[in-house]
Structure formats: C-alpha cells, structure tokens
C-alpha cells in the first residue's frame, strides 16, 4: 500500500503540468458536464498541455501528440465527473490557503518515498528541480510559487481527485483481500477498476453536447464494486 501511495504522491509532482494554461475568455461552449461548461478554448488549452507534456516526457523539443480535439474533450469530461464525485464524497479542499499548505507538505513527502520509484521517475522526467525548471520554461512563469498561485483552482481539483483515488485504492484492496484472501493489490488491478469507476460516473452524469464535432467515447468494463465505502471520514 505504501508503494502505491508513494506513486500517487509523486504523481502530484507530475500532474502539475495539467495546469499550465491560464484562464482566457470563455466562449463557444461545446458541452456541459453536470452544468459545468467545457469550451473551445478549454479544448485548445488541453491540446497545448498535451503537446508540452509530451516534450517534457520525451525530452524532445519537436515531439508531437496524436491526441484529437475529441480525445481532449473526453479527458476533460472524465476529470469533471471525478472532481464532482470527490466533492460529493467530502474530498473538497475548502480554501486556497489549505491547498497551498498541502502542496508544501507533499514536497517533503517526495523525499521519503521508495528510492526505486523516485529513481524511475527521475529517469523519465529528470529530478524534481529539473522538472520544475522545464515547467517554468514551457509555461513562461518566473517562479513555481507564482505558477501554483495562478493555477490554484485546478490544483484543488487535482488534489481532491487524487485523495479520492487513494481512498478508492485502499477500499478496493480491502474488498479484494476479503474475496481472494490476499491483501496485495496489483497496480493494474487498481488502475483498471478506477477506469471502470470513472466510466460508471460518466455514464450517470448529466452531459449535454452542443457541438456535433464532439462525442463521449466510452471505454473499460462494467464497474463491479458498488459496495465500496468511499466517503471521506
């Protein structure tokens, strides 16, 4: 379990690249998810993020992605239903000051995780310092502090989803341990189940698509763990 939590803690260090695009004028709404809008600008920003992330991941300045606008839409729709679910279950961070404190704490945690996991991530992304330097260069920020402050709302969403996913993993491990008399949950088992859970949320969400260029593309299998206790204590 500690190994998987370590991965997710370090995942926070990686997913900060999700929030590199600044807010621009909201127009041309292409869909609403539970009343929350997704616009053409949101799609454009997400495609830009994916392209920059590919460069950071590969170290290739000319790297390009094959993600389509509909891929970006589906990614954003899933994130919205995950965040809405996280809030409904009590994982909402109440203040911006609170989320900044949490990220300060997570910086300390990165020094305590499994050295092998940390080494593997460094092989892909470089050290934490190198990764942050790349972020600042690509998104044109003068400091990580300003980067966090300007994108704190998205940080709140990503942190809440991450907290839900950790509890989901813990509860799933308990359930499968009872069923199989085995308390070792393989990461792929967790990931596949998380995908199915996200699809379950998506299928039950109120989604209105206003542009025929976009459509929801479902994936994964039926979610079979409705009995999990996912509410935050």
N, C-alpha and C positions, 0 to 999 in steps of 0.2 A: 504493500500500500504506500509506504513512504516513497518508494521509487516513482510511482505514478504521480503522487502529489508533487514531487520534485520536478517531474516533467512539466506539469501544469504551471508551477511557479515560474519556471524558466520560460514557459510559453508566454507568460505575461511580458517578458522581456522581448520576445519575438513579435507578439501581436501589436505592439505599439506602432508598427508600421501601418496598421489599419487606419490610423487616424491622421495621416499626413496632409489631407486635403482640407483647406479652410472653407468656411461657410461662404456661399455665394447666393445671389438672388434665387429664390425658389420659384420656378415656373415650369410649365409643361409637365404637370403631374401625369405619370404614366400608370400609377397604380396606388391603391391604399391597402394597407395591411392592418386590420383592426383599427381603422380610422387614421393610421399614420401614413403620411404621404411618402412616395418614392418618386423623384423627379428625373427628368432627362439629365439635369446637372449632377444628381447623385450617381447616376449610371456612368457618366463621363468621369467623375471623380474616382469611382471604384475601378474603372478600367485603368486609369492613371496609376492608382495604387498597385494594381496587379502587375503592371509593367515595371514599376520601380522595385517592387518586391522581388520580381524575377532577377533584376540586375543585382540586388543585394544578395540574393540566394546563390547565384552562379558566379558573381564577381565579374560578369561580362557586361560592359557598358552598352553593348549593342543588342543585348538579349531582348527578345520579344515574346509575348504570350499569345496563345491561340484562344484565349477567352473571348467569347462573343458578348454583345450587349445583353442577350438573354441569360447568359451564364452569370453575369454580374447581377442582374435582377434577381435571379434565383438565390444567389448567395446572400443578397441583402434581405430578401423576404424571410429566409431562414433565420437570420440574425435577429430580425424584428420579432418573430414569434418566440424565439428563445429568450429574448430580453423581457418581453411581456410576461412570459411564463415565470421567469426568475423574479420579477416584481410581484406577481400574484402569489408566489410561494414565500415571499418575505426576504428576498435577497437584495432588495433595493438599497443602495447607498443613499443616505439622507442628505448629505451635504458635500459640497465640493472640497471643503477642508478635510473631510473624512477620507475621501478617496485619495487625496494627496498624501495623507498620513499612511494609508495602506500601501501606497507605492513606495514610500520611503522605507517601510518595513520589508517590502518584498525585495528591495535592493540588498538588504542584509541577508535575507534567506538564500540568495543566489550563491553566497559563499559557503553555505552549509550542505548543499546537495551532493549527491553521488558524484565523485570526481570523473567517473567514466561518462556519465550523462553530460556533464559540463564540457568535457573534452570533445565529445561527439558534436555538441552544438557549436563549440569554437571552431571545429573543423569546417562546419558549414557556413557559419556567419562571422567567424573571427571572434575575438574577445568581446566582452560587453562594451569596452571602451571603443574598439574599432567599429562595432555595430552602430553605436550611438553617433560616432563621427560620420558614418555613411548616411545615417538618417538626417543629420543636420545639413549635410551637403546636398542631398537629393531634394529636401523639402525647404531649403533656404531659411532655416531658423538659426538664430545666433547662440542659443543655448537650449539644453534639454529642459530646463526649468520653464522657459517660455513655450517650448513645444508642448509640455504637459498642460500648462495653464490654458493655452488656447484651445486645446482639444479635450478638456476635462469631461465634457458631457459624453463623448464617445468612450473615454476611459471608464466612466461609471458603468456604461452599458457592458463593455467587455469584461470588466471585473465581476459584475453581477452574474453574467453568463458563466464565467469561469468558476465562481463559487457554487453555482447550481451544478455544473458538470462534476465538480469534486464530490459533492454530496451524492449525486447520481451514481458515480462510480463506487462510492462506499456502500450505498444501499444495495446496488446490484451485486456487489461482491458478497454481501451477507446472504442475499437470496440464493445466489448460485451455490454458495457454500453449503447451505441447508439442503439444496436439491441434490448436489453431487458429492457431499461430504468432502469438499475441497475448498479451502479458503484462498487459493491462488488464482486470481483473475488475470487472464492474459489481456494485454492492452488491446489487441484486435477485437476480443470479445466485448470489451467496454466500448470501443470505437463504433463497432457495428451496431450495438444496442443504442448508443447515443444517436446515431444516424436515424435509426428506426423511430426513436422517440421524437426527434425533430420532425420527421415526416408525419408522425401522428399529430403533432401540434399544427403543422402546416395544413393538413387536410381538414382540421377542425376550425381553422381560423377564418374570419370574415375577410376575404380578399376580393377586391374589385379592380379588375384590369381595365384601363381606359384607353389603351393603345394596342391595336391588334398585332403589333410587332413583337409583343411580349407574351409569354405564357409560362405557367408553372410546369416544371418538369420533375415529376415525382421519381424517387429512387428508393432503394432499400426495401426491406420486408416489413411485414406486419409487426407492430410493437406488441410484445407479449409479457410485459412486466408492469401492468396497470396497478399492481398492489404495492409498488414501492412507496415508502413514506419519504417524500421529497421536501416537505415543508421545513423551513428553517426553524430550529428550536430557539 
